[in-house]
C-alpha cells in the first residue's frame, strides 16, 4: 500500500469505523454508558501514559548513568507517546491499540514485529537508510528511492548542508582532490 493509501486509511476509514462501533455500542448499552466508556478510557489512558512515561524516563536516565545507550528506553518512550495519543482519541479500536502500546508485555511484542518488518524491508532494498559515520562515511544501503542523491540534468546534485545533510565529495572527483 502506498503512502496516500495509508493516510486515507488512517484519517478517513479508521474514524468512520470508530464512529460506527461507538454508535452500535450506544445502541446496545445506551448513550450515557457509551460516553462514560469514552471518558473512562481517556482518563485511564492518560493516567497510564503518565505512569509509563515516568517509568520509561527513569529507565532512560538509569541507562545513561550506567554508560549504556538507552535504545530500548527510546523505543518504549516512542511507544508510550503514540499509545497515549491513541487513547486520547475517542474510539474502541484506537483504545485497544493505545493500551497495547502502553502495557509493557504487549508493547515489546509490537516492537519486535515492527523491528522485524523494518529489518526485512531494509534487507530486501525497499527501505534505504543513510547515516553519517565518524569518518564522514555514509551508512548502509538497501536500495529504494533514497539510494542515490538527486540528479539535475544527469549530473549528481549535492545535498544542501543547511538542510542538515552534508555530502562529502568523492576522492576521484575534481572537488575531492
C-alpha positions in Angstrom: 0.0 0.0 0.0 1.4 3.4 -0.9 1.7 6.4 1.4 -1.5 8.0 0.2 -3.5 4.8 0.8 -2.1 4.5 4.3 -3.0 8.1 5.0 -6.5 7.6 3.7 -6.8 4.5 6.0 -5.6 6.5 9.0 -7.5 9.7 8.6 -10.7 8.6 6.8 -11.5 4.9 7.2 -10.4 4.4 10.8 -12.6 7.3 12.2 -15.6 6.0 10.2 -15.2 2.5 11.7 -14.7 4.0 15.1 -17.9 6.1 14.7 -19.9 3.0 13.6 -18.6 1.0 16.5 -19.5 3.8 19.0 -23.0 4.1 17.5 -23.5 0.3 17.8 -22.2 0.2 21.4 -24.5 3.2 22.1 -27.5 1.2 20.7 -26.7 -1.8 22.9 -25.8 -0.1 26.2 -27.2 3.4 25.8 -25.9 6.9 25.3 -24.6 7.7 28.8 -22.7 4.4 29.3 -21.1 4.9 25.9 -20.0 8.4 26.8 -18.8 7.2 30.2 -16.8 4.5 28.4 -15.1 7.0 26.2 -14.3 9.3 29.1 -13.1 6.4 31.2 -10.7 5.1 28.6 -9.4 8.6 28.0 -8.8 9.3 31.7 -7.4 5.8 32.4 -5.2 6.1 29.3 -3.9 9.5 30.3 -3.1 8.2 33.8 -1.4 5.0 32.4 0.5 7.0 29.8 1.8 9.3 32.5 2.8 6.5 34.8 4.6 4.5 32.0 6.1 7.7 30.7 7.7 8.5 34.1 8.9 4.8 34.4 10.4 5.0 30.9 12.1 8.3 31.7 13.8 6.9 34.8 14.8 3.8 32.7 16.3 6.2 30.2 18.2 8.1 32.9 19.4 4.9 34.5 20.8 3.6 31.2 22.6 6.8 30.5 24.0 7.0 34.1 25.4 3.5 33.7 27.1 4.4 30.4 24.8 2.5 28.1 22.9 3.8 25.1 19.2 3.9 26.0 17.9 2.2 22.9 15.1 0.2 24.5 14.1 3.2 26.6 13.8 5.3 23.5 11.6 2.7 21.8 9.5 2.5 24.9 9.2 6.3 25.0 8.0 6.5 21.4 5.6 3.6 22.0 4.1 5.3 25.2 3.8 8.6 23.3 1.9 7.0 20.4 -0.2 4.9 22.8 -1.2 7.9 24.8 -2.2 9.8 21.7 -4.3 6.8 20.6 -6.0 6.7 24.0 -6.9 10.3 23.9 -8.6 9.7 20.5 -12.2 8.6 21.1 -12.9 5.1 19.8 -12.7 1.5 20.5 -10.0 0.4 18.0 -7.7 3.2 18.9 -8.1 2.4 22.6 -7.1 -1.2 22.0 -4.0 -0.1 20.1 -3.3 2.6 22.7 -3.5 0.2 25.7 -1.4 -2.3 23.7 1.4 0.2 23.3 1.2 1.2 27.0 1.4 -2.2 28.6 5.0 -3.5 28.6 4.4 -7.1 27.5 2.2 -6.2 24.5 4.5 -3.2 23.7 7.5 -5.5 23.5 5.6 -7.8 21.2 4.6 -4.9 18.9 8.2 -3.6 18.9 9.6 -7.0 17.9 7.1 -7.2 15.0 7.8 -3.6 13.8 11.6 -4.2 14.1 11.3 -7.4 12.1 9.4 -5.8 9.3 11.8 -2.9 9.2 14.8 -5.1 9.1 13.2 -7.3 6.3 12.4 -4.2 4.2 16.0 -2.8 4.7 17.4 -6.2 3.7 15.2 -6.5 0.5 16.0 -3.0 -0.5 12.6 -1.4 -0.2 14.0 1.0 2.5 17.3 2.7 2.2 18.9 4.1 5.4 21.6 6.7 5.1 23.7 7.6 8.1 26.8 9.8 8.7 29.5 7.9 10.4 32.5 9.2 12.3 34.8 9.3 9.3 32.4 11.2 7.1 31.4 7.9 5.5 27.8 7.1 4.5 26.0 4.2 6.1 24.5 1.1 4.7 22.5 0.6 1.6 19.2 -1.1 0.9 18.4 0.4 -2.4 15.0 2.0 -2.7 14.0 5.6 -3.5 16.7 7.3 -1.4 19.6 5.2 -2.7 21.2 7.9 -4.8 21.5 11.7 -4.5 19.0 13.7 -6.6 20.2 14.4 -10.1 19.8 17.5 -12.2 20.4 17.2 -15.9 22.1 13.8 -15.5 24.7 15.1 -13.0 24.6 14.4 -9.3 23.4 17.4 -7.3 25.0 17.7 -3.8 22.6 17.9 -1.0 22.3 21.3 0.8 24.2 21.4 4.1 21.8 23.9 5.5 19.1 21.2 5.5 21.2 19.2 8.0 22.8 16.9 5.4 26.4 17.1 4.4 27.8 15.3 1.4 31.5 14.9 1.1 32.8 14.8 -2.4 34.4 11.5 -3.7 38.2 11.4 -3.8 38.2 10.8 -7.5 36.2 13.9 -8.4 37.9 17.3 -9.0 36.2 18.8 -5.9 37.6 15.9 -3.8 41.2 16.3 -4.8 
